[in-house]
């Protein structure tokens, strides 16, 4: 069904007459020093030729507004903010009176129309009246309308920011099942939820390969720790035992290798595995615990957690020079770092008097700030492929659930993952399984 | 006359008492010598298969092993506990481990699994490593007391299997532990 939607989408997008020149119009720098917030108004969905909107179009509108709520650089405006109410008679630029929208400081206006199983959606910039995004979708049904709304918002985010990793990613996470834990995947909005492993025991610490085709994780059972590799193509996972007692925090490097904490010399060190899963010499070895490696996009910078100076702290390894620098100085318990793709920012969990909280450190200007605020414990932070969103697990609502914020500490949003505790979210660049 | 009557009355009284006392023992003593004693029972009797005489059966090897295993698990099952973010053995833990070493020497056929556990306050991956260090501390101590490493397997569960799900220091202190389980 979705394939059909895609084909029809491609064909129908071409049918839109108005040109889209986003580069010359409004853009949002989500990485700028101060975040711009753009006001967007979603006008009521319409039918064709004055007919009432279809329930499908109304559903699409609701999903789009829900998705926009995840984007902190957009603020959903209400129709009551507009002088004179709804300023439109149709869904195209000629049918919209942009002046009251401009007076009400509405930056973007989104129109939706639907007939049968067809949906059209357009976003105009109110000050220039230009069409930023125009899409038409055919053969949509209620089961697929959420997915279509997500794709539309991905395009909107791409036009505004140049990034769309949030919508184009798949989250993998660990979830409690039958007294153990298995791995699940879902879109960043919690859709397409699927259990992907059935290993028994506890499957923890998932990490995506860069191409989104494999997941590495740790399986814990009475047999000890094993490295699990789940293959997206075959949907099969294989477990592998290593000498020593542990196989903790396996992490794919951008070039497809796996870094993992093993205890080959009597204490946990981080090793790089070759294609035959043979460990090389340890990276940044010490007598103490070393776990949780995370790499930048070049693969040459690695942050990790180590107890080499006493309590657990975050360190940065330059793989070219071998230099190891301490990253965290405040707090006595800093763990589970994630390095941004550009290698500039590290997010990590710090134990505070109120529980664990997520902090971010800018490695260039050496400044640190808190980006999650509980209550309960906030753990397992992970950067999205754009280095803008940060997912984490939190016990703020009782059970442990997955939330998403940004590196600026925007209000955290719950990602629905169904009943049962969910934790250790990891972003993969591939789209959700269908 | 009066004296005779009184004497007669006393004699009759004595005879009555003697007669009454004799009745109380009738069932026990009244059977003539050489007579056959018959016992009456309401229980059903299996006329076809007379009940076999109880014979003393020796336990099979498996049963003996199972008994020994159970006994060994009882003796080796005491947990030891740790301070927060620590894998240092306390003096009390050392005493418990010394006793375990004696048990493992006594039951030399059995191997053990040492499970390292942590409380929920630490984060998952670091706790998996810490749990291993805790189990390793026990393994090394037992090894120093003469228990071969080959008889001991380590599994760290980190904070995945708390003993007490509570959110208090009392619960957390129970969860920072090593567990010992007979393996084979």
Interface residues (C-beta under 8 A of the other chain):
Chain A: X181 X202 X204 X205 X218 X220 X221 X222 X223 X224 X225 X245 X246 X248 X249 X261 X263 X266 X267 X268 X289 X290 X291 X292 X305 X307 X311 X312 X333 X335 X336 X349 X351 X356 X377 X379 X380 X423 X424
Chain B: X85 X113 X120 X121 X122 X123 X124 X125 X126 X128 X129 X130 X132 X133 X135 X136 X153 X154 X155 X156 X157 X158 X160
